[in-house]
Every structure is written in C-alpha cells, then in structure tokens.
Amino acid sequence: MDFTGADILSVNQFDRPSIERVFEVADDLRPYAQRKRITRVLQGAILSNMFFEPSTRTRISFGSAFNLLGGEVRETTEVSASSLAKGESLHDTARVLSGYSDVIVMRHPEAGSVAEFAEASRVPVINAGDGTNEHPSQALLDLYTISKELETRGRQIDGLRIALVGDLRYGRAVHSLCKLLAVYNSVHYKRVSPPELALPAGIVEELRQRGHEVSVYHELEEGINQVDILYVTRTQEERFPTQEEADRYRGLFRVNQAIYTKHCEPNTVIMHPLPRDSRAKAQELDDDLIHNPNLAIFRQTDNGVIVRMSLFALVLDVAEQVHNHAQPVTWYTAKRNPR
C-alpha cells in the first residue's frame, strides 16, 4: 500500500506488509505518545475532525495524535453545527473543507458516506466510522494491542484464538477487526452472541474462504474457554430499530472475575473497543475486573493515539522526519504509566 496522500477508508486496503508498516511507525512514535519527547514535524498542518455521531475516544485520540505531531485541529461535532443541516451535500462540504485542511477525519451515521465524501475531497480522508459499515483505525489499534499483548506472552498473531462476544451484528469495530485478522494465518474465531445479533453471514463466509475456523456459541461460558483474546462489545443500541428491542440484549453476556477465573485460561487478554456500559444490569465487563492484569482496555485506548499518529505520519509522508523535529519534554510527566 502506498500511504502517501491516501484515503484510509476500509481495512480491505491493508495487506500484511502494510499493517506491519503501520505498526513499525507506531513503535517509533511511542516516545512521543508517552510524552517522553516532543516533535513538531506537522507544525502548520491542519486536521479537520468532522464527527457527525457521538464520540469520545476516537475524536479526542485523533485530535491528540495530530497535536502530538505538532499540528492543529479544527472540529465539528454534530450535523446541526455544520452546513449539512442547511441541506449542503457531502460533495460540497468536502470541496470546501479540503480547502481549509491538510487531512480530514470523518465519522458519519450512514454506511458509505465517508467514501462519498473522500471522492470530492482534495486532501486525504480517514474513516472514523461510517454507520454499521467499518471502523478501520479501531481495527488497527485493536490488532496492534493484540500483537503487543501476545508479544509479552511469547506469542504471535498467526494461530490466534479469539472469542468475539456480544452484539456482532451491528458492531462495526468487530466487523473491521475480523477482516483485518483474516490476512494472518489459522485464526480461530469463536462467535458468542444471541442468534439475532450474529456476525453478518458475508463476513463469516469471507473468513472461511480464507481458511480460518469460525465457531458459533450462544452460551457465554462455553464460548470463552481456550482463547487468547476475549473481545467483548456493548449492545449498539443506536443501531436498533427501537429502544425496546435494544433493551432485550443489554447485559445479556456479562463477564465478571468469577466467570473469567472459572472459564478462561489464566493469560486470556480481555479487550473492549469502548465505551463499555456502566449502567446497572447492563455491564458487559464487571467493575470487579478492574484490577485484573489481563484487562487491556486502557492499554487499547493508549494504543489508539499511537496508531493514529502512525496513520497521520504515513499519509502525510513525514514518518522519516519525525526525529528531526524532536526536543525534550518540559513539563511534569512522572505519574504517567502506559500500562
């Protein structure tokens, strides 16, 4: 993959060498993400963060990643705050904003909308989630986290055993991760969900055609044993036809320390794309897991900044120049703990 000036719209753009390149640059940028060094390699560059759906981690981590490379960020956080509310087309919005920006990150509730926007943009566009379709940067940071967690256990991604738990029908993060993992060898996907929230058949067929094993479970305890990664998702209530229907599934599969100890292997890594539901009887991950050393959800979020820094550095072609613009950190950072 030629990253320079490229739109990042789908995980289908990535083969194994391009994933490894993203991770190589991410490793190189880790000192800057952890505030051990400062770089101003993107000084003067402007990111337009266009988020037409609610977001905390994705929006702020993209902005933080750009700031940590020395760039500036401009944000629109809802349709009502943009000219789209006045009937402006995505084409016209893209033409205008790309004249103000060097790169654009966009989230939109409609599948395919970011690709449509990118066609009219004069600068690179990164998909931060388009409806139920894809979330490529989330899949990359999830895969980077998997790689790092397995590395500490002397393992690699080939031969991975992963349990995908929860709303697999509407969870775009799960869809993208499944496709990205498919470029590796001999992955065993264990799908744990109600029948109504199963992983789309098209994705399952694609995984099987690539030679991967895909198993189906409707009981949590049976599906989460003998896996390396336990990847749990929340009920995507905003995608359901009615709130009443979404409520039927909230908290249906709930992992706590007792369930983990009884049914998971001792080193099984617990992941979640977040946000996790903290409401009573709706939690996918119980609070009693917070001190479990295998809970990697906050290492995931830290890795989100690193991976998104890598994407910016590659798309804007500054990956080899970062260290030429480096200097020491001047503020207190001793309390920061990346683990």
N, C-alpha and C positions, 0 to 999 in steps of 0.2 A: 504494500500500500504506500502510495506517495502522499504523505501527510501535508506537505506544504500547500497552504491555501485550500485544503479540502474541507468540505462539509462533513460533519460526523452525525449521521442520521440513523444508522442501523448497525447492529452487531454483525450483520451479514457482510459488512465491508472488511471485517477483520479476519485474517488468517493467523496461523500460529506465529510466524515471524513478526507480524505487525503488533500482535499482542505483546510479544516479548520485547519489542522496541518501546512500547508504552511503559512497560514495567522497568526496563533498563533506565529510561529517563526519569521515571518516578523515584527509583532508588537514588539517583544522582541528586534529585531535588529535595530529598528528605531533610537535610540540614536546614534548608530554608523554611520548609513547612513547620519544623520544630523550633523555629526562631533561634537557631544556633548561628545562622548567618543571614545577612540581608543581601538581596540582589535588586537592581533597578534596570534589568535588561529590557523591560517593557515600558520604561518611563516615556510618557507622552501618548501611549496607546490607550484606546477607549473600548471598553466592553459595554454593550447594551444587554442588560439582563431583562428579558421580556417574559414575565411569568403570569399567564392568564388562568392559572389554577393555584390554589393554596400550596405553599411550600415553605419549609424552614431550612432543613439541611441542604437540599440541593441548591436552592437560591443563594444562601449565605456562603456555602462552601465554594461555589463557582466564583462569587464575588471576592471571597477571601483569597482564593487561589490566584486570581488576577492581580489583586492588590499586592500579594506576596512576591509577585514577579515585577512589581513596580508600576503596574498600570492603574488606570482609573475606571470606575464603574458607574454607570447610569442605569437606573432601574424603573421599570413599570411593573406593578404587581397585580393589576386586575384590568379586565376589559373596560370597565366603566371609567378608568383613568386614562384611557387611550382613545384615539380617533376611531378605533373599531366600533366603539359604542355609537358613533355617528354614521355608521354604515360604510366606513372605508374598508376596502378589500385588503386581504393579506398581501396581494401583489403590490399595491400602492404603499402599504405600510413598510414592506420590505425595501422597496426602492428608496423611500425617504430615510429610514433608519440606517440603512447601509451607507448612506452618505455622511452620517454622523459618527460612524463606528469603524473599528478595525476588526471586530469579531462580534457575533451576536449569539447569545444563548437563549433558547426559547422553550417554554412549556405551554401546551395548549390542550384543551379537553377533547379535541377531535383527532381521531386517527388519520395520519397522512397530512395533517395541517402544517407540520414543521417542514416537511419535504416540499410542499407547495410554496411556503414562504422562502425556502432556500433557493428555489428556481429563479426568483425575482431579485434576490439579494446580490449585491456587488461585493460582499465580504463573506468569509466563512461563517457558517451557521452550525451550532451544536445543538442536537436534540436533547432537551432536558425532560422529555416525557410527552408523548402525544396520545392522549386518551388511553385506551386499553392496548395500544399497539406496542411501543418499545420504550426503553429507558437505557440507552447504550452506556452512558457513563456510570450508571449504577451497577450495571453488569460488570463493567471493567473493574470498578473498585471492589465489588464482591469477589471477583476472581483473583484480584491482587491480594485481598485478605486471605482467601483460601490458600493461595500459594505461600504466603508468609506463615500462616498458622501451620500448614503441613511441613514447611521447611524446618520449623523448630522441633518437629517430631521425626525428622529424617525421612520425610515422605515427599512425593511429587504428585502432580495433578493426574497424570496417567494412572488409571486403575482406581480413581476416586469412587467412594460410595457416599452418596448424598441423599438425605431424606428431605423432601420438599413438603412442608406442612401448612395446611390452611386453605386460603382462597387462591387456588391455582387457575381459576377461570379468568378472573379479572386482574390478577396481579401482573402488571407489565414488567416489574423487576424480575419476577420468576421466569416469564417468557424469554426475556433477553438473556438471563443467566443460562438457561437451558441451551439456547442456541450457541452461546459463546463457549460453553463447556464442550459442545459437540465437536470442536476442532481438535480435542485431545483424544486419547485412546482408552477404550474399555471403561467408560464411565457407567456406573450403575445408579440409575435414578429410581428412588423409591417415592412414589406419589402417595401422599396421605391427605385425603380430603373427602368431604361428602360427595356422592356421585354428581350432584348438581353443580359442584364447583371444581370439577375435574380440569386438568390441563387440556387445552384445546387439542382435538384429535390431529390436526395438521402438524403441530409441534411434535406430538408423540410419534407420528409416522416418520417425520424427518429424523428424529433421534434414532429410531430403529433402523432406518435405511442406512445410517452412518455406522451401524454395527454396535450400538450401545444397548444395554439391558434396561428395560423400563418395567417396573413392577407397580401394581396398584394395591393400596390398602385403604380401608375405611375405618380402621381402629388405630388410634394413636400408638398404643403400646406395642403393637405388632410391627408397625412401620418404622419405628425409630431405633430398633436394635441393629447392631452390627453395621454402623455407618461412621464415616469420618467426620461428616458435616451434618448438622441438624439446622436446616434453613427454614425458619418459621415466618409466616406472613400474617398480617392482620386481615380482617374482612374489609374489602374495599367498598364500604357502604355507599360511597358516592357514585359507584358504577351500577348499583342495583336499581331495578325499575321502581321499587318502593322501599321506604324505610322499614316497613313491617317485614318485608322479605329479608332484608339485611340483618335485622334483629334476630332472626331464627338461627343464624350461623355464628353470631358474635360469641366468642368464648367457648365455642364447641370443642376445640382442641386446645387444651391448656397445659403447658409444660411447667412443672414446678420441680424443686430439688428432689423430692421423693420419687417422682416419676423418672427423672433423669438418672438418679442413682440406681434404680431398680432395672431400667430397661436400656440404658445407653452404655456404651463402652466408656471406661474411665477417662479417655482423652478425647471424646467426641466434642468437637467445637460447636458452640451454639451461635448462630447468626440470625439477624433480622434486618431487613432494609430500613426499618423505622419509618414513621412513628409506630411504636407499639401502643396498644390500647391499655390505658391505666384505669379505666372505669370498672366499678365493682362487677364481678362475674363476666367480664369481657376480656380479661387479660390473656394474651397468648403466651407470654413469658411472665411467670410469677415473680414478685419482688424478692422472694427468698433465694433467687438465683444470682442476686447482685454481687455476692462475694465468691461466686464460683469462678475459678481462674480460667475456665474454658469458655466463659461468656465473652464473646468477641465483639459485641455490638458497638462498643465505643471505640474499639480499635478500627472497626469498619468506618465509623464516621471520620476518624482522624485520617484514614487512608483515602477518604473521598477528596480531601483537599489535595493530597499528594498526586493522586491520579489525574485530577482536573488541572493541576499545574502542568503535568506532563502533556496533556492534550493541547493546552494553550501553547506551550513551548514548541511542540511539534508542528501544529497548524500554522503558527506564526513564524516558524523556522528560526528559533533562537536557542534551541536546545544545546548547541555547541558554544553559545556565547554567554551563558548564564554566569559562569565563574569569573568572566572578565569584568563583570559589573558588581562584584561582591565586596562586602565590607562587614565589620563586626557588628553584632547587636549591641545597642547602647542602653537597653532597659532591663529591668529585673525579670528573669525567666526561670529562676532556680526551682520553683514549685512545679513547673510543667513536667508531666510524666506521660510519655507516649504510650505506656502500657495501661 
